[in-house]
Amino acid sequence: MNTAAETLSGRAADAFDRARRQDPGFDTRPCDVQRAITRRRLVRDVTDVFGVPCAAVTVTDDPDREHGGWRWYRVTITDHGTEYRFTSFGGTVDDLRALAPCPECAGEVPRAEVTDLASLGRLLDARTSGHPVPVPLGFGSDVGHQPHCPNSEGT
Ligand SMILES: [Zn+2]
């Protein structure tokens, strides 16, 4: 018995659905060969570093973050029903930042650098232990903060 995810068309439909949910502009963005190369390389690197299958990784443009006309990349790893969300300015694992609620305003912001399994583990451990995790560069200027958030440098 085959499920949709066991066929190429099923996996493609699943990937398309995830990409649309992640980046509502996915259907309408113009083709960009260099960004497509970066997205594929990022998928491969994420599967390698985090030990997840290719079909579990979705990389699109980040619909919320743009700097000087440069769109960031959004990465989601789906694992046993849990979605781990990240953003990356440069489109590399070395620049991967986990998206999580701001402790002050609860807006979704780049909460920690997560560039390998150990740094992901540190962030997940902090949720239960309360141990502080260093915030990444640009934390205070991120667009995800709510207006008047004390952590925001932009308002
Ligand atoms: Zn905030």
Boltz pocket constraint, residues with backbone or C-beta under 6 A from the ligand:
constraints:
  - pocket:
      binder: B
      contacts: [[A, 102], [A, 103], [A, 104], [A, 105], [A, 106], [A, 107], [A, 144], [A, 145], [A, 146], [A, 149], [A, 150], [A, 151], [A, 152]]
      max_distance: 6.0
